Structure formats: structure tokens, C-alpha cells
């Protein structure tokens, strides 16, 4: 009935999503479930779309693990407004999900250049650096995240994990208090 295999696959995924009920998005994404994310993607109208509209669609595509489209969405948001650090953070997150931590690091650094108070950018930078075994740089990034946001639990947790990995148990425990 449908000659376009990509369209047929999209329709099948959509129907399966409806039939099985809402599934959770991948960890750490903006939307609660895939049904919510799908509605953002399917309801998107490009004509007159703002940078934030593309950002929200990028977040929805990230939830759905449509990473190539998410990167295009965040890139479009940046084409419309290069001064919003979170667009770089979100694009960096997609590269992280794709195990491209080198590119993720560049995105997080761009975000920090725009907004030196972006604790999420520092934290995510630290995590990608840690995955590349650049531990001293990761610790510096976590320290900056905590300096910017002294109650940022995730940054404290990630810094504690780094201490724990180096058998610095007292330091790791201190992070938890």
C-alpha cells in the first residue's frame, strides 16, 4: 500500500507506540514519554518556526532516539539564534548519546563560552571528559559546575563517582553529605 519504506516504518512505529501505551524516553531527556515527544514532532510546522520551536523538536527527537534529526533541529535552532547556550548543550547531549564524546565536549565548551554560569554545560563536559579518561579536566569541570550552582546534586554525585573510581573513599563520601 505504501511505496516509501521510511514512511511505512514511521507509521508502524507510531501505531506501535499508540498500541503499547507511552514508553519512557531515554534517560535524561526533556519529555516524560515517547507519546508526548511524538506529538511535538508530528505537530511541528516549519513555516515561522522559532529557534525555541526547533529546540523543542530536537528534544523530542532526542527522546525518540532520532539522533540525526535531533542534531539537525538543534543546528537549525542555532542558525536562528547562536547566543543560546542550551542549544549547544542539547546538541552535545545527542553526541554523547551517540558515544561521540569528543564532539560533545566541543559543544559543551561552546555553551560555556556563551554562558559561563551554565552549570549543566560544565557537568556534562565533566562527564564526557571522564568517559575519555581525562580525569583532571573532568574534576575541574565538576568543580566549576558546583561553583556555579552549589546545590547541583548531579555534579556532586558525578564528582563523588570520580573520587570513588580513584579509591578516594573519604572524598567520595564527603560529596554525599
N, C-alpha and C positions, 0 to 999 in steps of 0.2 A: 504494500500500500504506500509506504513512504520510501522514496528512492534515495534519500540522503541518510547514510548510516549515522552520521553525527547527530542529526536531528532525531532520528529514531532512538538513539541511545539516550539523548537528553530527555525525551518524552518518557522512555522506560524508567529512567532514574526518578523523574518527577512522580510518576504514577506509583512506583515502589515506595517512594517517600511518603506519599499520602496514605497508602495502604498500611504501611508498617507503623505509622504514627511518627511523631517527632523524634529524631535521633539527635544526640548531643553533637555539638561542633567539636572540632579538635581542641585540645586543651589550650587555654589562654586566649581564645578568640572572643570577639566582641558580642556576638549573638548567642542566645541561650540554646537554640536548637536549629537544626537544618531547615525546618519548615519556615521558621521566621526568616532565615537567611535567603531561602529560595524566593520568598515573596518580595524581598528587596530586589533581587536580581531580575525576577520576571516583571516587576513593575517599573523598572528603570526606563526613563525617557531621556535620550541623549540631548535632544534639542533643548537648549537653555540650561543644561546641567551645570551646576557649580562644582568647584573643587571639592567641597564637602560632600556633594552627591556622589562623586566618583570615589571619594574616600570610603563612604558607607557601602557602596557596592563592592569596593575592594575588600572591605572587612567581611562582607557576606561571602564573597568568592573564596576568601581565606578559610572561613568556616566550612565551606563545602569542599575544600582541598582542590579548588580550581586555581592552582597557584600561578600559572601563566597569565590567566585573565586577571587575577588579583594584582600582579605586577603591572600589567597594562593600566589597570584602573588607578593605582597609586601614582604611576608615571603621568597619567592624564591629569590627576589632581595637582601634581607638581608643575605640570605645564601651565596650569591655570593660576597657581599660587605657590611660588617657590619659597615662601617665607614661613611656612607652617611646618614646624619640626616633626609633628606627629606623623605626617605623611611619609617622611623618611624612616621613622621608627617602624611604621606599619610595613613598608616595603622591606626593610631589614628583617622583620619578623618572618616574612614569606621566604626570604633567602635562608634564614635559619631553619625553617621547616623543611627546606629542600637540602639541608646539610651543606649549604654554601656559606660557611661562616666567614670566610674572607670577604665576600661581598656584603654580608650582613654587617660586618664591622665597619666597612666604609659608609654604609647607610647610617648607622648609629653615630658615627663621627660627624657626618654632615648635620644630623639633627642637633648634636651638641654645639656645633659651630653656630647654628641659628639660635639656640636656646640653651645657654649654659646652666639653666635651672631645671632641665628636663631629667628628672631622676630615673624615669623609666628607660630613657636612652642610655644613661650610664649603667644601669643594672643589666640591660640586655647586652650592652657592649661587654661588660664583665663576663657574662655567661658565655658569649661566643668566644671571647679570648680564652676562657678556661677550657672550653672544648678543644681549642687548638694548642693547649698546654702552654699558653703564655701566661703563667700563673701570677707573676709580679704585676703585669699590666692588668690582669683581671682583678687583683686585690685593689689596685689603685682605682679602678672603675667603680668597684663596690663601695670603696671609701667615699668617693665623690657622690655616689647616689645617696648614701646615708648623710653626708654633709649637707646636701641639698634638701633632703627630706628625712629628718631624724627619726621618724616613726614608720619608715618604709620597711615593713616586715619581710617582704620578699628579698630585699637587698641584704638584710641582716641574715636571713636564712641561707642565702647563697654564699655570703662571706663565711658563715659558720661551716658550710659544707666544704669550702676550700681549706679552712683550718683543719677540719676533720681529715681530709684527704692527706694532709701532711702530718698527721698524728699530733697535731697541736690541740689536744683534747681540752685543756683548760680554756684556751681562747675560744674554741668552738662552743663550749658550754656557756661561757660568758655572753656569747651572742644571743643565747636563748633567754636571757633574763633582762 
